Amino acid sequence: MIELKIDEKNYAIPDGALFFDALKQSGAKGVIAVRLNGALYDLASVPAASGDAAWITADSPEGLDIIRHSTSHIMALAVKRLYPAARVAIGPSIKDGFYYDFDTTPALTIDAIPAIEAEIKKIVKESVKFKRTEMSKADAIAFFEKAQEQYKVEIIKEIDAPTVSLYELGEFTDLCRGPHIPHAGLVKAYKLLSVAGAYWRGSEKNKMLSRIYGTAFAAREALDNYLKRLEEAKERDHRKIGRELDLFSFSDEGPGFPFWHVNGMVIYRELERYIRGENEKRGYGEIRTPVILNESLWHRSGHWDNFRENMYFTTIDEQAYAVKPMNCPGGLLIYKNSLHSYRELPLRNAELGLVHRHELSGVLHGLFRVRTFTQDDAHIFCTEEQLLDEIVNTIHYTLDVYRTFGFPASTVYIATRPEKFIGSPEVWESSTNILKEALTRCNVTYKIKEGEGAFYGPKIEFNIMDVLERNWQCGTIQVDFSMPARFEIAYEGKDGHRHTPVMVHRAIFGSLERFIGVLIEHYNGKFPLWLAPKQAVVITVGDTEAQRSFAKTVTDGMLALPMRVTLDDREENLGTKIRQARLQRIPYMVIIGDREAETKKVTLRVRDGGEHKDIDPVTMIDNMNQEIQKRMNGSIFEGVR
């Protein structure tokens, strides 16, 4: 007999019986899978041993992942029914949905979506069952070779196991670990979203496939809410708003290299000014390192062996050079340029460093994925005894910055040792433990990202959540024992001997480009006053000399603050001027008509509604100055934004 303990109750089923049999005994509803002794299984599986189990319901995180993965298989069956010659690649569940890659001639387009969704609907109505089987590796290769599924054959050949598991869904069989839902009829809410090109295994050397993205939820209401958020996200798309507000652009002459316009540079410079000020408060000095450095440096740092495919190279005076993808080696050279004592440590050097990284053309995405960007980088050199305090201080610093921009909370991860790394496993383990201790000391909960650390050390990753509840990975804190040793940097200790310092890499924005993209979408282009490219516009109602004279006086007073303000005294009707100011998302509109010119008081319109009459200009300017200085995320005028 197999004994299963589920929700503090014990269930006994005969050897060879299915999890379904235990489910019938329990009477539980909405169950789609089961977890036994930490592993997930289909309900149609036979328990291999007794133990602690838990039912997986459709509305749980694990259940939702299973539903989405299962729906990707259902979509693949639909595609195979409609396009029998299609070859399937991979189809995992991902955050918020799933995708599947197909090799078809011609390539699939968005026009194929309605027919595929209609076929999915038929499969769901048929309640086609998922059936798991196991094959030897050799038999599975033969099976997929006969089916002419070369992508599956390639994957199986790389699997280091004698057997593999397959899932049959109607006339479609796929290589998959599972688990899956019992049958397609349990998929209640789904939607195919888009079609994109994707290179097989992400390499430009391989064939371009058609990737269909979709999503699925346990209930229709959850799907509807998600689709509503997607529509709002489209309206907030930073590329769209960037064009509307004339912030930045891209050109075929430099794919992946952003061109910053005047308005965009205002935001860019304000962020630089802000982070420089915060750095100074915390004892950072600022450095700058060259963009191009000799290739030998990158061999020494480890980038050549671990990051070469993402780098650009050039030749100068018949010598090989590289365009820097990271700032740290240059920072190490500056440290190494002079002698240091333990009395100088911790030494905190910040750099707003321009870096270049070769990204595949298929993954470029506005400001979120570019080939050149500026990191708000810093490198802290400290003793091992100082390391924990430096990390704690940096965590507090990072969270303080995010609160300034209206991100009160963040999801935090520790990324651990990847497959390609430098340094010893023992140092990696101790470094990771220090990161854990620092987060615990700061009362910050965290999750683990196995194998996703930088090649030179483990890191803390900060993911901020925007108003649409989307997470954006921005800041990082990385502990590095390896590069200081490779560069043979040192400090003189209290004992008079040379010691190797620890190096902490940290960035808070991550990159200014990506962070600005996040801010554009978070604020919907309606930046706080201190960040807004145009902070106010003074608008005349008519065309009288009195209005123009008073409007100029008010404008000059705001410019003296200084504020980014313009005077709109065109011979145009008031409605048109206000509408244009709203389209530019200008925070404040100062209206001056005959009455205002006579009383020397102004009417103030706030960007998203609200009008205030008879305001003294001096008081108004003082209030705006407070809002700018405090870097408020809302209007100081009665809380109206």
ZAKOLGU-308718 format. One record per residue (C-alpha): x, y, z. Coordinates in Angstrom, 1 decimal, padded with zeros to 4 digits. Each point is the difference from the previous one (the first is absolute). Layout:
N
PT:X:Y:Z
...
This chain:
641
PT:000.0:000.0:000.0
PT:001.0:003.6:-000.7
PT:-000.7:002.4:002.9
PT:-000.3:003.7:-000.8
PT:-000.3:002.8:002.5
PT:-002.0:002.9:-001.5
PT:-001.2:003.0:002.1
PT:000.6:-001.8:003.2
PT:-002.1:-003.0:-001.2
PT:001.3:-003.5:-000.9
PT:-001.1:-001.8:-003.1
PT:000.9:-003.6:-000.9
PT:-000.2:-001.3:-003.6
PT:001.1:-003.3:-001.4
PT:003.4:-000.4:-001.7
PT:-000.4:000.8:-003.7
PT:-003.0:002.3:000.7
PT:000.0:003.6:-001.3
PT:000.0:003.4:001.8
PT:-003.5:000.2:-001.4
PT:-001.1:-002.7:002.4
PT:001.3:002.0:003.0
PT:-001.7:003.1:-001.5
PT:-003.4:-001.8:-000.1
PT:000.4:-000.9:003.7
PT:000.8:003.6:001.0
PT:-002.9:001.6:-002.0
PT:002.2:003.0:-000.6
PT:-001.1:002.3:-002.9
PT:001.9:002.0:-002.6
PT:003.0:-002.3:000.2
PT:002.2:-000.4:-003.2
PT:003.2:-001.6:001.4
PT:001.8:-001.1:003.1
PT:003.2:000.6:001.8
PT:001.6:-003.0:001.8
PT:003.1:000.2:002.0
PT:000.9:003.3:-001.7
PT:-000.6:-001.1:-003.6
PT:-002.9:000.7:-002.3
PT:-002.0:-002.8:-001.7
PT:-003.0:-000.5:-002.3
PT:-003.2:-001.2:001.7
PT:000.2:-003.0:-002.4
PT:003.4:-001.0:001.4
PT:000.7:-002.9:002.3
PT:001.5:001.1:003.3
PT:003.5:-001.6:000.3
PT:000.1:000.3:003.8
PT:-001.9:001.1:003.0
PT:000.5:003.5:001.4
PT:-001.2:003.5:000.6
PT:-002.1:001.3:-002.9
PT:-002.1:003.0:-001.0
PT:-002.6:000.6:-002.5
PT:000.8:002.6:-002.7
PT:-003.0:002.1:-000.9
PT:-000.5:002.1:-003.2
PT:000.1:003.3:001.8
PT:003.4:-000.6:001.8
PT:003.3:001.2:-001.4
PT:001.1:-003.5:-000.8
PT:-003.4:-000.9:-001.4
PT:000.0:003.1:-002.2
PT:003.4:-000.9:-001.4
PT:-001.3:-003.6:-000.8
PT:-003.1:001.5:-001.8
PT:002.1:002.3:-002.1
PT:002.5:-002.8:-000.9
PT:-002.9:-002.2:-000.9
PT:-001.6:002.7:-002.1
PT:003.3:000.4:-002.0
PT:-000.4:-003.7:-000.9
PT:-003.6:000.5:-000.9
PT:001.0:002.9:-002.3
PT:002.7:-002.2:-001.6
PT:-002.6:-002.7:-000.7
PT:-002.2:002.7:-001.6
PT:002.9:001.2:-002.1
PT:000.8:-003.5:-001.1
PT:-003.6:-000.6:-001.0
PT:000.0:003.2:-002.1
PT:003.5:-000.3:-001.3
PT:001.0:-003.7:-000.1
PT:003.4:000.8:-001.4
PT:000.9:002.2:002.9
PT:002.9:-001.1:002.2
PT:-000.1:000.8:003.7
PT:002.9:001.2:002.1
PT:-000.6:001.0:003.6
PT:-003.1:001.2:001.8
PT:000.5:000.9:003.7
PT:-002.1:001.9:002.5
PT:001.4:003.5:000.8
PT:-000.9:002.8:002.3
PT:-003.6:001.0:-000.8
PT:-000.4:-002.6:-002.8
PT:001.7:-002.3:-002.4
PT:001.4:-000.3:-003.5
PT:000.8:-002.6:-002.6
PT:002.4:000.2:-002.9
PT:-000.9:-001.4:-003.4
PT:001.9:-000.6:-003.2
PT:-002.4:000.6:-002.9
PT:000.2:001.1:-003.6
PT:-001.0:002.7:-000.3
PT:000.5:001.4:003.5
PT:-003.1:000.4:002.2
PT:-001.4:003.5:000.4
PT:-002.5:001.7:002.2
PT:-002.6:-000.8:-002.6
PT:000.2:-003.6:001.0
PT:-001.2:000.6:003.6
PT:-003.8:-000.1:-000.5
PT:000.1:-003.4:-001.8
PT:002.4:-001.4:002.7
PT:-002.2:001.2:002.8
PT:-003.1:-001.5:-001.7
PT:001.8:-003.3:-000.2
PT:001.0:000.2:003.7
PT:-003.6:000.5:000.8
PT:-000.9:-003.2:-001.7
PT:002.8:-001.9:001.8
PT:-001.2:001.4:003.4
PT:-003.6:-001.0:-000.9
PT:001.2:-003.5:-000.9
PT:001.7:-000.3:003.4
PT:003.0:-001.7:-001.6
PT:002.0:-001.9:002.6
PT:003.7:000.4:000.9
PT:001.7:-003.4:000.1
PT:003.6:-000.4:001.4
PT:002.3:-002.7:-001.2
PT:003.7:-000.7:000.5
PT:002.4:-001.2:-002.7
PT:003.7:-000.8:-000.2
PT:002.1:002.8:-001.4
PT:000.7:-002.1:-003.2
PT:-003.7:-000.8:-000.6
PT:-001.0:003.7:000.5
PT:002.6:001.1:-002.5
PT:-001.3:-002.6:-002.5
PT:-003.6:001.1:000.7
PT:000.6:003.7:-000.7
PT:002.3:-000.7:-002.9
PT:-002.8:-001.9:-001.6
PT:-002.3:002.9:000.7
PT:002.6:002.3:-001.6
PT:000.1:002.1:003.2
PT:003.7:000.9:-000.2
PT:-000.2:002.6:002.9
PT:-001.2:-002.7:002.4
PT:002.8:-002.4:-001.2
PT:002.6:002.7:000.7
PT:-001.3:000.5:003.5
PT:-000.2:-003.7:000.9
PT:003.6:-000.6:-001.2
PT:001.2:002.5:002.6
PT:-002.0:-001.6:002.9
PT:002.3:-001.8:002.4
PT:-002.5:-002.7:001.0
PT:-000.9:-003.6:-001.2
PT:-003.7:000.8:-000.3
PT:-002.2:003.0:-000.9
PT:-003.6:000.8:000.6
PT:-002.5:000.8:-002.8
PT:-003.5:001.4:000.1
PT:-002.6:-001.0:-002.5
PT:-002.9:002.4:-000.6
PT:-002.2:-001.3:-002.7
PT:002.1:-000.4:-003.2
PT:002.8:002.2:001.4
PT:002.8:-001.5:002.1
PT:002.6:002.2:001.7
PT:003.2:-000.4:001.9
PT:-000.8:001.3:003.5
PT:000.7:-000.5:003.7
PT:-003.5:001.1:001.0
PT:-002.2:-000.1:002.0
PT:-003.1:000.9:-001.9
PT:-003.7:000.4:000.7
PT:-002.1:-003.2:-000.5
PT:-001.8:001.3:-003.2
PT:-000.3:003.1:-002.1
PT:-003.5:000.7:001.2
PT:001.4:001.4:003.3
PT:001.3:003.0:-001.9
PT:-002.6:002.6:000.7
PT:001.6:003.4:-001.0
PT:002.7:000.5:-002.6
PT:001.0:002.5:-002.7
PT:002.7:000.0:-002.7
PT:001.7:003.4:000.1
PT:002.7:000.4:-002.7
PT:002.3:-001.6:-002.5
PT:003.7:000.9:-000.2
PT:003.2:-001.4:-001.6
PT:002.4:-001.9:002.2
PT:003.3:-001.7:-000.9
PT:000.3:-003.6:000.9
PT:001.8:000.0:003.3
PT:000.4:003.7:-000.2
PT:002.9:-000.1:-002.5
PT:000.0:002.1:-003.2
PT:001.9:-002.9:-001.5
PT:-003.2:-002.1:000.2
PT:-003.3:000.1:-001.8
PT:-002.6:002.6:000.8
PT:-003.1:-001.6:001.5
PT:-003.5:001.3:000.6
PT:-000.7:000.5:003.7
PT:-003.6:000.3:001.0
PT:-000.6:001.5:003.4
PT:-003.1:-000.6:002.1
PT:-001.4:000.0:003.5
PT:-002.4:-002.0:002.1
PT:-001.6:000.4:003.4
PT:-002.1:-002.1:002.3
PT:-003.1:002.2:-000.5
PT:-001.3:002.4:-002.6
PT:-000.1:002.9:002.4
PT:003.8:-000.3:000.6
PT:000.6:-000.1:-003.8
PT:-002.2:003.0:-000.6
PT:001.9:002.0:002.6
PT:003.3:-001.0:-001.5
PT:-001.1:000.9:-003.5
PT:-001.2:003.4:001.3
PT:003.4:000.6:001.6
PT:001.6:-001.0:-003.4
PT:-002.0:002.6:-001.7
PT:001.0:002.6:002.5
PT:003.6:-001.1:-000.4
PT:-000.3:000.7:-003.8
PT:-001.2:003.5:000.8
PT:003.0:000.4:002.3
PT:002.5:-001.5:-002.4
PT:003.2:002.1:000.5
PT:000.7:-000.1:-003.7
PT:-003.3:001.6:-000.8
PT:000.2:002.6:002.7
PT:003.6:000.7:-000.9
PT:-001.1:001.0:-003.5
PT:-002.9:002.1:001.3
PT:002.1:001.9:002.5
PT:003.1:000.1:-002.3
PT:002.2:-001.7:002.5
PT:002.1:-002.4:-002.1
PT:000.1:-001.9:-003.2
PT:001.8:-002.9:-001.8
PT:001.5:000.0:-003.5
PT:000.8:-002.7:-002.5
PT:003.5:001.5:-000.1
PT:000.4:-001.1:003.6
PT:-002.3:-002.9:001.0
PT:-000.2:-000.4:003.7
PT:001.8:003.4:000.6
PT:-002.4:002.6:001.5
PT:000.0:003.6:-001.2
PT:-000.9:002.3:002.8
PT:-002.0:003.2:-000.9
PT:-000.1:003.2:001.9
PT:-003.0:-001.0:002.2
PT:001.5:-003.4:000.7
PT:003.3:001.5:001.0
PT:-001.8:002.1:002.7
PT:-001.1:-003.2:001.7
PT:003.3:-001.7:-000.6
PT:001.9:003.0:001.6
PT:-002.4:000.2:002.9
PT:000.6:-003.6:000.9
PT:003.8:000.5:-000.3
PT:-000.3:003.1:002.3
PT:-002.1:-001.9:002.5
PT:002.2:-003.1:000.3
PT:003.2:002.1:000.1
PT:-001.5:001.9:002.9
PT:-001.0:-003.2:001.8
PT:003.5:-001.4:-000.6
PT:001.6:003.1:001.5
PT:-002.1:-000.3:003.2
PT:001.2:-003.6:000.4
PT:003.7:000.6:-000.5
PT:000.5:-001.0:-003.6
PT:002.6:001.7:-002.3
PT:-000.6:000.0:-003.7
PT:002.3:-001.4:-002.6
PT:-000.1:-000.5:-003.8
PT:001.7:-002.7:-002.0
PT:000.7:-000.4:-003.7
PT:-002.6:-001.6:-002.3
PT:002.7:-001.9:-002.0
PT:002.7:-002.0:001.7
PT:002.6:-002.5:-001.1
PT:-001.1:-003.6:-000.5
PT:002.5:-001.3:002.5
PT:-001.9:001.7:002.8
PT:-003.1:-002.1:-000.8
PT:001.9:-003.2:000.1
PT:001.2:000.9:003.4
PT:-003.4:001.0:001.3
PT:-001.6:-003.2:-001.2
PT:-002.4:001.7:-002.5
PT:001.8:-001.5:-003.0
PT:-000.8:-003.6:001.1
PT:-003.4:000.7:001.5
PT:-001.5:003.0:-001.9
PT:001.8:000.2:-003.4
PT:-003.1:-000.7:-002.1
PT:-001.6:003.2:001.4
PT:003.0:002.3:-000.7
PT:001.1:002.3:-002.9
PT:003.6:000.1:-001.2
PT:002.2:002.3:-002.0
PT:003.6:000.3:-001.0
PT:002.2:003.1:000.8
PT:003.7:000.2:-001.1
PT:-000.2:-003.7:-000.9
PT:-001.0:-000.9:003.5
PT:-003.3:-001.6:001.1
PT:-002.3:002.0:002.1
PT:-003.5:-000.5:001.4
PT:-002.9:002.4:000.6
PT:-000.8:-000.4:003.7
PT:-003.1:-002.0:000.9
PT:000.5:000.7:003.7
PT:001.7:002.7:002.0
PT:001.7:-002.2:002.7
PT:003.4:-000.7:-001.7
PT:000.6:003.8:-000.5
PT:-001.0:000.6:003.6
PT:002.6:-002.6:001.1
PT:002.7:001.7:-002.0
PT:-000.8:003.3:001.8
PT:000.3:-001.7:003.4
PT:003.2:-001.7:-001.1
PT:001.5:003.4:-001.1
PT:001.0:000.9:003.6
PT:000.8:-001.5:003.3
PT:-002.8:-000.4:002.6
PT:-000.2:-000.4:003.7
PT:-002.7:-001.7:002.1
PT:-000.7:003.5:001.3
PT:-001.5:000.9:-003.4
PT:-002.4:-002.8:-000.1
PT:-002.8:-000.4:-000.8
PT:000.8:001.9:-003.2
PT:-003.2:000.7:-002.0
PT:000.5:001.0:-003.7
PT:-003.1:000.8:-002.1
PT:000.0:000.2:-003.8
PT:-002.8:000.9:-002.4
PT:001.7:-002.2:-002.5
PT:-001.0:-000.5:-003.6
PT:000.2:-003.6:-001.1
PT:-000.7:-002.0:-003.2
PT:-001.3:-003.5:-000.3
PT:-000.8:-002.0:-003.1
PT:-003.6:-001.1:000.3
PT:-001.7:-002.1:-002.7
PT:-002.3:002.1:-002.2
PT:-003.0:-002.1:000.8
PT:000.1:000.9:003.7
PT:000.5:003.8:-000.4
PT:-003.0:001.7:001.6
PT:-000.1:003.8:000.3
PT:001.9:001.2:003.0
PT:-000.5:-003.3:001.8
PT:002.5:-001.9:-002.1
PT:002.7:002.2:-001.7
PT:003.6:-000.4:-001.2
PT:001.3:003.0:001.9
PT:-001.0:001.4:003.3
PT:001.3:001.9:003.1
PT:000.2:-001.9:003.3
PT:-000.2:001.9:003.3
PT:002.9:-002.2:001.0
PT:002.1:000.0:003.1
PT:002.8:-002.2:001.4
PT:000.6:-000.1:003.7
PT:003.4:-001.3:001.2
PT:-000.1:-001.2:003.6
PT:001.5:-002.5:002.4
PT:-001.8:-003.3:000.7
PT:-000.9:001.4:003.5
PT:-001.7:003.0:-001.7
PT:-001.8:-002.0:-002.7
PT:-003.3:-000.7:001.9
PT:-000.5:003.6:001.1
PT:000.7:001.2:-003.6
PT:-002.6:-002.3:-001.4
PT:-002.6:000.9:002.6
PT:000.6:003.8:-000.6
PT:-000.3:-000.6:-003.8
PT:-003.3:-001.9:000.5
PT:-001.5:002.9:002.0
PT:001.3:002.5:-002.7
PT:-001.6:-002.0:-002.8
PT:-003.4:-000.2:001.7
PT:000.1:003.7:000.9
PT:000.6:000.9:-003.7
PT:-003.0:-002.2:-001.1
PT:-002.3:001.7:002.5
PT:000.9:003.4:-001.5
PT:-001.5:-001.1:-003.3
PT:-003.1:-001.5:001.5
PT:001.1:-003.6:000.2
PT:-000.6:-000.8:003.7
PT:000.8:-003.7:-000.2
PT:002.1:-002.3:-002.1
PT:000.4:-003.7:-000.5
PT:003.6:-001.0:000.9
PT:001.9:-003.0:-001.3
PT:003.5:-001.5:000.7
PT:001.5:-001.3:-003.2
PT:002.4:-002.8:000.6
PT:003.0:-001.6:-001.8
PT:-000.5:-000.5:-003.7
PT:001.6:-002.8:-002.1
PT:002.7:002.3:-001.3
PT:001.7:001.7:003.0
PT:003.4:001.1:001.3
PT:001.2:-000.6:003.5
PT:-000.4:-002.9:002.3
PT:-003.4:-001.6:001.0
PT:000.9:000.6:003.7
PT:000.4:003.8:-000.6
PT:-003.3:000.0:-001.9
PT:-001.8:-001.7:002.9
PT:001.4:002.4:002.6
PT:-000.9:003.0:-002.2
PT:-003.5:-001.3:-000.5
PT:-000.4:-000.5:003.8
PT:001.1:003.6:000.6
PT:-002.7:001.3:-002.4
PT:-002.6:-002.1:001.8
PT:001.1:001.4:003.4
PT:-000.1:003.6:-001.2
PT:-003.5:-000.4:-001.4
PT:-001.1:-001.6:003.3
PT:001.5:002.8:002.0
PT:-002.0:002.5:-002.2
PT:-003.2:-002.0:000.6
PT:-000.2:-000.6:-003.8
PT:-001.5:-003.3:-001.1
PT:001.5:-001.5:-003.1
PT:-000.2:-002.9:-002.4
PT:002.8:-002.0:-001.7
PT:000.9:000.0:-003.7
PT:002.1:-003.1:-000.4
PT:002.9:000.4:-002.4
PT:-000.7:003.6:-001.1
PT:002.8:001.9:001.7
PT:002.7:001.9:-001.9
PT:003.0:-002.1:-001.0
PT:002.1:001.8:002.7
PT:-002.3:-000.1:003.0
PT:-003.5:-000.5:001.4
PT:-002.4:002.9:000.0
PT:-003.1:001.5:001.5
PT:-002.6:001.1:-002.6
PT:-002.7:002.6:000.7
PT:-003.2:-000.3:-002.0
PT:-002.3:003.1:000.3
PT:-003.7:-000.2:-000.6
PT:-001.8:002.6:-002.1
PT:-003.6:001.2:000.1
PT:-001.0:-002.9:-002.3
PT:001.5:-002.5:002.5
PT:002.8:-000.9:-002.4
PT:003.4:-000.8:001.4
PT:003.2:001.6:-001.5
PT:003.4:-001.2:000.9
PT:002.2:003.1:000.7
PT:002.5:000.2:002.7
PT:002.7:-002.5:000.9
PT:002.6:-000.5:002.8
PT:002.8:-002.4:-000.8
PT:002.8:-001.4:002.2
PT:003.3:-000.6:-001.8
PT:003.0:-001.6:001.5
PT:001.4:-001.2:-003.3
PT:000.8:003.1:-002.1
PT:001.9:001.8:002.8
PT:002.2:-003.1:000.2
PT:000.4:-000.2:-003.8
PT:001.1:003.7:-000.2
PT:002.2:-000.5:003.1
PT:-001.4:003.1:001.7
PT:000.8:000.5:003.7
PT:000.0:002.2:003.0
PT:002.4:000.2:002.9
PT:-001.6:-001.4:003.1
PT:000.5:000.9:003.7
PT:002.6:-002.7:000.1
PT:002.1:001.7:-002.7
PT:-000.6:-002.8:-002.5
PT:-001.8:000.0:-003.4
PT:-003.6:-001.3:000.0
PT:-002.4:-000.4:-002.9
PT:-003.2:002.1:000.4
PT:-003.5:-001.3:-000.8
PT:-001.8:001.8:-002.9
PT:-003.7:000.7:000.1
PT:-001.6:000.9:-003.3
PT:-003.3:001.9:000.2
PT:-002.5:001.7:-002.3
PT:-003.3:001.4:001.2
PT:-001.7:001.2:-003.1
PT:001.7:-002.8:-001.8
PT:000.2:001.9:-003.2
PT:-001.3:003.5:-000.5
PT:-001.6:-001.0:-003.3
PT:-001.9:-002.9:001.4
PT:-001.0:001.9:003.1
PT:-001.3:002.9:-002.1
PT:-002.1:-002.5:-002.0
PT:-001.4:-001.4:003.2
PT:-000.8:003.6:001.3
PT:-001.7:000.9:-003.3
PT:-002.4:-002.9:000.3
PT:-000.4:000.2:003.8
PT:-001.0:003.7:-000.2
PT:-001.7:-000.3:-003.5
PT:002.2:002.9:-001.1
PT:-001.4:002.2:002.8
PT:003.3:000.5:001.8
PT:000.2:001.6:003.4
PT:000.7:003.7:-000.2
PT:003.8:-000.4:000.7
PT:000.4:-002.4:-002.9
PT:-002.4:001.5:-002.5
PT:001.7:001.2:-003.2
PT:-002.4:003.0:000.0
PT:-001.2:000.8:003.5
PT:-002.4:002.8:-000.7
PT:-001.5:002.1:-002.8
PT:-001.3:003.5:000.4
PT:-003.0:000.5:-002.3
PT:-001.7:003.2:-001.0
PT:-003.7:000.0:-000.6
PT:-000.1:002.9:-002.4
PT:002.3:002.2:-002.0
PT:000.2:003.1:002.2
PT:003.2:001.8:001.0
PT:-001.1:-000.2:003.7
PT:-000.3:-003.8:-000.1
PT:003.3:-000.3:-001.9
PT:001.9:002.3:002.4
PT:-001.3:-001.8:003.2
PT:000.6:-003.4:-001.6
PT:003.6:000.9:-000.8
PT:000.5:001.2:003.6
PT:-001.3:-003.3:001.4
PT:002.1:-002.0:-002.5
PT:003.1:001.9:000.9
PT:-000.6:-000.7:003.7
PT:-000.3:-003.7:-000.7
PT:003.1:000.0:-002.2
PT:001.9:001.6:002.8
PT:-000.8:-002.9:002.3
PT:001.2:-001.5:-002.3
PT:-003.0:-002.0:-001.5
PT:-000.4:-001.5:-003.5
PT:-002.8:002.3:-001.1
PT:-001.2:001.3:-003.3
PT:-002.3:003.0:-000.9
PT:-002.8:-000.8:-002.4
PT:-001.4:003.4:-001.1
PT:-000.9:-001.1:-003.5
PT:-003.1:001.3:-001.7
PT:-001.8:-003.3:000.5
PT:-003.1:-000.8:002.0
PT:000.4:-001.1:003.6
PT:-001.5:-003.5:-000.5
PT:002.6:-000.8:-002.6
PT:002.9:001.2:002.2
PT:-001.2:-002.0:003.0
PT:-000.5:-003.1:-002.2
PT:003.5:000.2:-001.3
PT:001.4:000.5:003.5
PT:-001.8:-003.1:001.1
PT:001.3:-002.1:-002.9
PT:003.5:001.0:001.1
PT:-001.0:-001.1:003.5
PT:001.2:003.3:001.5
PT:-000.7:000.0:003.8
PT:-001.2:003.6:000.3
PT:-001.8:002.5:-002.2
PT:000.0:003.6:001.2
PT:-003.0:001.7:-001.6
PT:000.1:003.8:-000.4
PT:-003.0:001.9:-001.3
PT:-001.3:003.6:000.4
PT:-001.1:-000.6:003.6
PT:003.4:-001.6:001.0
PT:001.9:002.9:-001.7
PT:-002.1:002.5:002.0
PT:000.2:-001.8:003.4
PT:003.5:-001.2:-000.4
PT:-001.2:-003.4:001.1
PT:000.1:-003.2:-002.2
PT:-002.2:-002.9:-000.8
PT:001.8:-003.3:000.4
PT:-001.0:-003.2:-001.8
PT:001.5:-003.3:001.2
PT:000.8:-002.6:-002.6
PT:-002.5:-002.7:000.9
PT:-002.8:002.4:001.0
PT:-000.7:002.6:002.6
PT:000.0:003.8:-000.4
PT:001.1:002.6:002.6
PT:-000.9:003.6:-000.5
PT:001.4:003.2:001.5
PT:003.4:-001.4:000.9
PT:002.8:002.4:000.9
PT:002.8:-000.7:-002.5
PT:002.7:000.2:002.6
PT:-001.8:-002.5:002.2
PT:-000.5:-002.3:-003.0
PT:003.7:000.1:-000.9
PT:001.0:-000.6:003.6
PT:-002.3:-003.1:000.1
PT:001.3:-001.3:-003.2
PT:003.5:000.4:001.2
PT:-000.8:-002.0:003.1
PT:-001.5:-002.7:-002.2
PT:003.2:-000.1:-002.1
PT:002.4:000.0:003.0
PT:-001.9:-002.7:001.8
PT:-000.2:-002.1:-003.2
PT:-003.7:-000.6:000.6
PT:-001.9:-002.5:-002.1
PT:-003.2:002.0:000.2
PT:-001.2:003.6:-000.2
PT:000.6:002.2:003.0
PT:-003.2:001.9:-000.8
PT:-002.7:-001.7:002.2
PT:001.3:-003.4:-001.0
PT:-001.4:000.3:-003.5
PT:002.2:-001.6:-002.5
